[in-house]
Amino acid sequence: MKTGSRGCLGILLVGSLLAGGSARVAAQAPSAAPTTAVLVILTIKGEADRSQVMKTMPDEVRETVKLYLDGKIQQWYARSDGRGVLFIMNCSTVGEAKALMDELPLSKANLANVEYTALGPLTPLRALLGTPQAAPGKE
C-alpha cells in the first residue's frame, strides 16, 4: 500500500506545482513544439475491392518493411478492427511522412485513406521546470 500512497502524493505534488505555476505559465506565450514524429493512420477504403487489396498486400508489406529498416517507421500497430494500420514515423514534417506514404502500393492504387498528425513534446511540462536560470557569469 505504500507504493499507492506515494503515487497519490506524487500526483498531488504535480497538481499543486501546476496550479501554483499557472499564473506564470498563463503570462508566457506558449512556445511552439517541434514536430518530432508523425502519427499516420491508414484505413482501407470501405468501397475498395477486397481482391485488389489482397493482391496489393505482398508489395505493400515489402515496401513497409523497407521503410522500417530504413528507420522511417519507429513503431507500427494493426487496427483492432482489421481495417488498417497505425505508424509512428520518424519524420519532422507531415509533408515528409505524406511523401513516403504516397509511394506505398495501397496509396498508389487509391485503396486507402491516410490521416496524418504531427507529434511533439508535451510542452506544458515546462511548467514543472520553473523559471530558467541564467548560466553562471551571464547576468
TIMIKE-311729 format. One record per atom (N, C-alpha, C): residue number from 1; residue in one letter; x, y, z. Coordinates in pm, 1 decimal. Atoms other than C-alpha are relative to their C-alpha. Layout:
   num   residu       east      north         up
   NUM        A          X          Y          Z
...
***
This chain:
   num   residu       east      north         up
     1        M       81.5     -121.0        0.0
     1        M        0.0        0.0        0.0
     1        M       85.2      126.5        0.0
     2        K      -84.5     -118.3       -1.3
     2        K      291.7      236.2       49.1
     2        K       21.4       53.9     -140.7
     3        T      -20.7      -43.8      137.5
     3        T      351.2      245.9     -325.8
     3        T     -119.1       81.2      -49.0
     4        G      120.1      -72.6       43.1
     4        G       -8.4      354.7     -386.8
     4        G       -8.6      137.4       62.8
     5        S        7.2     -130.3      -65.7
     5        S        9.1      634.3     -129.8
     5        S      108.1       92.6      -52.5
     6        R     -104.7      -84.4       59.2
     6        R      338.5      757.4     -276.0
     6        R      -43.9       51.0     -136.2
     7        G       49.3      -41.3      131.3
     7        G      178.8      762.9     -621.2
     7        G     -100.5      112.3       11.6
     8        C       99.6     -105.6      -22.3
     8        C     -112.6      969.3     -488.1
     8        C       67.9      128.8       42.8
     9        L      -73.4     -117.3      -45.5
     9        L      129.8     1203.6     -312.7
     9        L       67.8       67.4     -119.2
    10        G      -65.2      -54.8      118.1
    10        G      320.9     1244.6     -639.6
    10        G      -98.0       74.5      -88.6
    11        I      102.6      -64.6       82.6
    11        I        2.1     1328.4     -828.4
    11        I      -42.4      132.1       63.0
    12        L       36.4     -123.9      -68.9
    12        L      -94.4     1585.1     -564.2
    12        L      110.5      104.2      -13.2
    13        L     -111.7      -92.8       10.6
    13        L      253.6     1739.3     -577.1
    13        L        4.7       61.0     -140.1
    14        V       -0.9      -50.3      136.7
    14        V      246.4     1768.4     -956.9
    14        V     -116.9       95.2      -21.9
    15        G      117.4      -86.7       13.7
    15        G     -104.5     1913.0     -942.4
    15        G       20.0      134.6       66.9
    16        S      -21.0     -127.1      -69.4
    16        S       -4.8     2173.9     -685.7
    16        S      105.8       84.2      -70.0
    17        L     -100.5      -75.4       75.6
    17        L      304.6     2268.1     -889.2
    17        L      -62.5       66.3     -121.6
    18        L       65.4      -56.5      117.5
    18        L       92.5     2316.6    -1196.7
    18        L      -95.3      112.2       38.3
    19        A       94.3     -103.2      -43.2
    19        A     -172.1     2512.5    -1008.5
    19        A       74.2      124.2       46.5
    20        G      -78.0     -113.3      -49.4
    20        G       88.0     2731.7     -837.8
    20        G       69.7       74.0     -110.6
    21        G      -71.7      -62.4      110.4
    21        G      269.2     2798.7    -1160.4
    21        G      -90.7       44.0     -112.2
    22        S       90.6      -29.1      110.9
    22        S      -43.3     2855.4    -1366.9
    22        S       -1.6      147.0      -36.7
    23        A       -0.1     -142.4       31.9
    23        A      -30.9     3234.6    -1338.6
    23        A      122.9       35.1      -82.5
    24        R     -122.7      -26.7       72.4
    24        R      330.2     3239.2    -1454.4
    24        R       -9.1      -57.3     -141.2
    25        V       11.1       63.5      130.3
    25        V      256.3     2995.9    -1739.1
    25        V      -97.7       75.1      -88.4
    26        A      100.5      -72.0       78.0
    26        A      -52.5     3191.3    -1847.9
    26        A       57.7      129.5      -55.1
    27        A      -57.4     -125.1       44.1
    27        A      157.7     3507.8    -1874.0
    27        A       99.2      -20.1     -114.2
    28        Q      -97.0       28.9      105.0
    28        Q      408.7     3339.2    -2105.1
    28        Q      -71.6      -45.1     -126.4
    29        A       54.6       48.4      126.8
    29        A      335.5     3287.9    -2471.1
    29        A       43.2     -145.1      -18.0
    30        P      -38.1      139.6       18.0
    30        P      324.0     2916.7    -2545.3
    30        P      100.2      -12.7     -115.2
    31        S      -97.4       20.8      106.5
    31        S      627.0     2806.7    -2741.0
    31        S      -47.0     -115.2      -88.0
    32        A       40.3      104.7       94.1
    32        A      563.5     2601.1    -3049.8
    32        A       89.4     -121.6       20.6
    33        A      -75.7      124.3      -17.3
    33        A      666.4     2241.6    -3003.1
    33        A       50.5      -46.7     -136.4
    34        P      -47.9       52.8      127.9
    34        P      888.1     2097.5    -3272.8
    34        P      -67.3     -133.1      -31.3
    35        T       53.1      130.1       39.5
    35        T      749.1     1806.8    -3469.8
    35        T      114.8      -99.8        7.7
    36        T     -103.6      101.2      -16.9
    36        T      948.8     1503.2    -3363.7
    36        T      -38.2     -133.3      -63.7
    37        A       49.2      121.6       63.3
    37        A      734.8     1232.5    -3525.7
    37        A     -136.1       31.7      -61.6
    38        V      131.9      -16.9       60.6
    38        V      419.3     1190.2    -3731.5
    38        V      -77.3     -129.7       17.8
    39        L       90.8      113.2      -10.7
    39        L      128.9      959.6    -3649.1
    39        L      -74.4      -13.0     -131.7
    40        V       67.5       26.9      127.4
    40        V       -7.8      801.0    -3966.5
    40        V     -103.6     -108.8       24.3
    41        I      107.8       98.8      -11.5
    41        I     -342.6      620.8    -3968.5
    41        I      -44.9      -34.0     -141.3
    42        L       38.5       47.8      132.3
    42        L     -402.6      414.9    -4281.2
    42        L     -120.3      -91.2       16.0
    43        T      123.4       78.5       -4.2
    43        T     -752.4      276.8    -4332.2
    43        T      -37.1      -41.9     -141.7
    44        I       44.5       48.2      130.6
    44        I     -859.7       58.6    -4621.8
    44        I     -138.1       59.8      -28.3
    45        K      128.0      -60.5       37.0
    45        K    -1144.3      231.0    -4806.1
    45        K     -109.7     -105.2        3.3
    46        G      113.4       91.4       -9.5
    46        G    -1484.1       74.0    -4744.1
    46        G      -43.8      -55.8     -133.5
    47        E       43.7       43.2      133.2
    47        E    -1560.5       56.8    -5115.2
    47        E      110.6      -71.2      -78.3
    48        A     -112.3       63.8       70.0
    48        A    -1219.4      -95.3    -5201.0
    48        A      -31.9     -146.5      -31.6
    49        D       16.8      139.2       42.5
    49        D    -1229.8     -423.2    -5393.4
    49        D       96.9      -85.9       81.0
    50        R      -82.1       83.2      -90.1
    50        R    -1105.0     -683.9    -5142.1
    50        R      102.3      -83.9      -75.5
    51        S      -96.9       80.5       74.9
    51        S     -942.6     -897.4    -5410.5
    51        S      118.4       86.1      -45.3
    52        Q     -107.1      -92.2       39.0
    52        Q     -744.4     -593.0    -5528.8
    52        Q       89.0       32.6      120.5
    53        V      -76.9      -25.6     -122.1
    53        V     -640.4     -516.2    -5169.4
    53        V       92.4     -117.6       28.6
    54        M      -80.3      119.0      -30.1
    54        M     -522.0     -874.9    -5115.7
    54        M      111.9      -19.7     -102.9
    55        K     -101.3       10.8      104.3
    55        K     -335.1     -869.6    -5447.4
    55        K      114.5       99.8       24.1
    56        T      -97.3     -106.8      -24.5
    56        T     -155.3     -547.8    -5341.6
    56        T       80.4      -22.5      128.5
    57        M      -61.4       12.9     -132.0
    57        M      -68.4     -660.0    -4986.7
    57        M      144.6      -51.4        1.7
    58        P     -140.8       43.5       -6.6
    58        P      255.6     -855.3    -5056.8
    58        P       99.0      113.8      -31.2
    59        D      -86.6     -113.5       33.0
    59        D      411.3     -548.1    -5222.2
    59        D       -5.8      107.1      108.5
    60        E       17.3      -98.6     -108.3
    60        E      269.1     -319.8    -4951.8
    60        E       85.9      -38.2      119.8
    61        V      -76.2       46.6     -116.4
    61        V      426.2     -531.4    -4676.7
    61        V      149.8       15.0      -26.2
    62        R     -142.9      -12.9       31.6
    62        R      765.6     -543.1    -4853.1
    62        R       46.3      145.5        7.8
    63        E      -37.7     -141.8       -0.2
    63        E      771.3     -165.9    -4902.7
    63        E       -5.1       59.8      141.3
    64        T       11.4      -47.3     -137.8
    64        T      657.6     -102.9    -4543.7
    64        T      118.4      -48.9       83.1
    65        V     -116.1       54.1      -71.7
    65        V      932.2     -330.7    -4407.6
    65        V      125.5       78.5      -38.1
    66        K     -114.8      -81.6       41.9
    66        K     1185.6     -132.8    -4614.6
    66        K        2.0      133.0       75.0
    67        L        6.5     -126.8      -74.6
    67        L     1063.3      190.5    -4451.4
    67        L       42.7      -20.5      145.4
    68        Y      -39.0       30.8     -138.0
    68        Y     1103.1       28.1    -4109.6
    68        Y      151.7      -20.0        8.6
    69        L     -144.2       28.3       -3.4
    69        L     1453.9      -99.9    -4186.7
    69        L       84.0      123.4      -31.9
    70        D      -68.3     -126.8       28.9
    70        D     1548.8      245.0    -4321.6
    70        D      -14.7      100.1      114.7
    71        G       15.9      -88.2     -115.4
    71        G     1445.8      394.8    -3985.3
    71        G     -109.3      104.2      -14.8
    72        K      108.1      -97.6       20.6
    72        K     1146.1      584.5    -4122.5
    72        K     -123.2      -32.1       84.3
    73        I      111.2       39.9      -87.2
    73        I      888.2      384.7    -3923.5
    73        I       59.3      -40.1      134.3
    74        Q      -48.7       27.6     -135.5
    74        Q      953.6      387.8    -3549.9
    74        Q      -80.9     -111.4       65.8
    75        Q       90.0       99.8      -58.5
    75        Q      651.8      185.6    -3437.5
    75        Q     -115.4      -22.0      -97.2
    76        W      117.5       27.3       83.5
    76        W      363.2       16.0    -3612.9
    76        W      -95.1      -91.5       73.6
    77        Y      107.7       72.6      -67.7
    77        Y       34.2     -126.0    -3497.5
    77        Y     -108.9      -32.3     -100.6
    78        A      117.6       33.9       79.4
    78        A     -259.5     -304.5    -3655.4
    78        A     -123.2       56.6       70.3
    79        R      127.6      -41.7      -58.2
    79        R     -605.1     -160.7    -3603.9
    79        R      -71.3     -125.3       48.6
    80        S       67.8      118.2      -54.6
    80        S     -807.0     -396.1    -3386.2
    80        S     -121.9      -40.2      -82.2
    81        D      113.5       35.3       85.8
    81        D    -1094.4     -379.6    -3637.6
    81        D       45.6      -62.3     -132.8
    82        G      -52.2       64.3      119.8
    82        G     -863.9     -518.8    -3909.7
    82        G       -5.4       83.9     -126.3
    83        R       18.1      -83.6      119.6
    83        R     -919.7     -221.5    -4143.9
    83        R      120.4       84.7      -35.9
    84        G     -115.3      -81.3       34.3
    84        G     -570.4      -75.8    -4144.8
    84        G      108.4       -6.9      105.5
    85        V     -114.8       -4.3      -89.9
    85        V     -258.1       21.1    -3955.6
    85        V       25.3      141.9       49.0
    86        L      -46.8     -127.7      -51.6
    86        L     -106.4      300.0    -3748.7
    86        L      151.8       -6.1        3.8
    87        F     -145.3      -10.4       -4.4
    87        F      255.4      410.0    -3787.3
    87        F       37.3      124.3       80.1
    88        I      -66.2     -118.4      -53.1
    88        I      464.1      642.6    -3576.8
    88        I      127.1       11.3      -82.1
    89        M     -109.3      -14.7       95.4
    89        M      706.5      774.7    -3834.1
    89        M      102.1      101.8       48.7
    90        N     -110.4      -90.1      -33.3
    90        N     1044.5      936.8    -3777.7
    90        N       11.6      105.6     -108.9
    91        C        4.3     -108.7       97.5
    91        C      961.7     1246.4    -3981.0
    91        C      -15.2      130.8       75.9
    92        S       10.6     -129.2      -67.7
    92        S      997.2     1611.8    -3887.8
    92        S     -110.4       87.4      -57.3
    93        T      114.8      -72.5       54.9
    93        T      704.4     1723.3    -4105.1
    93        T     -104.7     -100.0      -49.4
    94        V      107.4       81.5       56.7
    94        V      369.2     1588.0    -4216.0
    94        V       26.7      -22.0     -149.1
    95        G      -30.0       11.8      142.6
    95        G      479.2     1655.0    -4574.3
    95        G       98.5     -112.6      -29.8
    96        E      -97.5      107.5       17.5
    96        E      775.5     1419.3    -4535.3
    96        E      -67.6     -136.6       15.5
    97        A       71.9      126.1      -20.2
    97        A      550.7     1142.6    -4399.7
    97        A      -93.5      -27.6     -116.9
    98        K       92.7       17.0      112.1
    98        K      296.2     1201.2    -4676.7
    98        K       74.7      -44.6     -125.4
    99        A      -78.4       38.0      117.8
    99        A      565.2     1176.3    -4944.9
    99        A       38.4     -147.7        5.8
   100        L      -35.2      141.6      -15.5
   100        L      674.4      838.4    -4806.2
   100        L     -121.9      -90.3      -18.2
   101        M      121.2       81.8        7.6
   101        M      319.7      705.5    -4771.3
   101        M      -58.3       -0.9     -141.2
   102        D       52.1       -7.5      136.6
   102        D      222.1      822.1    -5122.3
   102        D       68.2      -99.0      -93.7
   103        E      -74.3       94.6       83.7
   103        E      483.0      583.0    -5262.9
   103        E      -35.6     -145.7       27.9
   104        L       37.6      137.7      -32.1
   104        L      330.4      274.1    -5099.7
   104        L     -108.6      -49.6      -96.0
   105        P       95.4       55.3       97.9
   105        P      127.5       38.7    -5322.7
   105        P     -147.9       25.7       29.0
   106        L      142.3      -24.5      -29.3
   106        L     -205.8       81.6    -5138.7
   106        L      -39.1      143.6      -33.0
   107        S       27.2     -140.3       32.5
   107        S     -182.0      460.1    -5177.0
   107        S       -1.6       20.3     -150.8
   108        K       -7.1      -14.8      146.0
   108        K      -78.2      437.3    -5541.8
   108        K     -123.4      -57.7      -68.5
   109        A      119.3       63.4       57.8
   109        A     -375.0      207.5    -5611.6
   109        A     -129.1       66.1       48.3
   110        N      115.3      -72.7      -53.3
   110        N     -607.7      451.0    -5428.1
   110        N      -94.7      -92.3       78.3
   111        L       78.8       95.8      -78.5
   111        L     -723.0      173.0    -5193.6
   111        L       -9.0       37.1      147.5
   112        A       -4.6      -34.0     -142.6
   112        A     -659.1      351.3    -4863.1
   112        A      -18.4      149.3       22.5
   113        N        3.9     -137.1      -48.7
   113        N     -736.7      670.7    -4676.7
   113        N      111.3       12.7      102.5
   114        V     -111.6      -19.5      -91.9
   114        V     -444.7      816.1    -4483.0
   114        V      -18.2      133.0       72.1
   115        E        8.3     -119.9      -83.2
   115        E     -457.4     1065.4    -4194.8
   115        E      136.3       22.4       64.5
   116        Y     -130.3      -35.3      -55.1
   116        Y     -153.9     1249.2    -4056.0
   116        Y      -17.3       93.9      118.8
   117        T       -0.4      -88.4     -116.0
   117        T      -94.8     1407.7    -3715.6
   117        T      143.9       22.3       43.7
   118        A     -134.2      -33.8      -47.9
   118        A      226.1     1589.8    -3622.8
   118        A        5.0      -21.4      151.6
   119        L      -19.6       25.7     -142.2
   119        L      359.2     1483.8    -3281.1
   119        L      123.0       76.0       49.5
   120        G     -114.2      -69.8      -59.1
   120        G      592.7     1669.5    -3047.3
   120        G       -0.5      -16.0      150.1
   121        P       -8.6        9.4     -145.8
   121        P      698.1     1705.6    -2687.3
   121        P     -122.5       60.4       68.4
   122        L      110.2      -51.3      -80.8
   122        L      436.8     1768.9    -2420.1
   122        L       48.8      127.5       68.4
   123        T      -60.9     -124.0      -46.5
   123        T      538.1     2132.9    -2375.9
   123        T      -56.3       55.9      130.5
   124        P       44.1      -50.3     -130.7
   124        P      312.5     2211.0    -2074.3
   124        P       84.4      -52.2      116.7
   125        L      -87.8       49.9     -106.5
   125        L      560.2     2002.1    -1873.1
   125        L      108.4      100.6       36.4
   126        R      -98.7     -104.4      -31.7
   126        R      791.5     2305.4    -1892.6
   126        R      -36.0       72.6      129.5
   127        A       43.2      -67.2     -123.0
   127        A      584.5     2449.2    -1606.6
   127        A       61.6      -66.2      122.7
   128        L      -60.2       70.7     -112.8
   128        L      736.8     2185.0    -1379.6
   128        L      146.4       36.3       18.5
   129        L     -141.8      -33.7       -7.3
   129        L     1086.8     2312.0    -1456.5
   129        L       25.4      133.7       67.8
   130        G      -16.6     -130.2      -62.6
   130        G     1028.4     2658.1    -1312.9
   130        G       62.3       99.0      -96.8
   131        T      -60.8     -104.5       80.4
   131        T     1195.9     2973.7    -1437.1
   131        T      140.2      -41.6      -40.7
   132        P     -135.6       34.5       41.4
   132        P     1504.9     2908.3    -1645.7
   132        P      100.6       92.9       67.2
   133        Q     -102.6      -78.4      -68.2
   133        Q     1816.9     3022.7    -1462.4
   133        Q      109.1       38.3      -98.6
   134        A     -108.9      -44.8       84.4
   134        A     2091.7     3223.2    -1625.9
   134        A      124.1      -82.6       29.9
   135        A     -125.1       72.7      -18.6
   135        A     2421.5     3046.4    -1678.6
   135        A       93.1       81.9       89.4
   136        P      -92.2      -74.7      -86.6
   136        P     2693.0     3138.8    -1422.8
   136        P       82.0       99.2      -80.0
   137        G      -77.3     -103.7       66.2
   137        G     2863.4     3464.9    -1516.7
   137        G      -75.9       73.9     -108.5
   138        K       80.3      -66.2      104.1
   138        K     2583.3     3568.4    -1755.1
   138        K     -122.9       60.7       64.7
   139        E      114.4      -64.7      -63.6
   139        E     2356.4     3815.8    -1587.2
   139        E      -31.6      131.0      -63.4
***
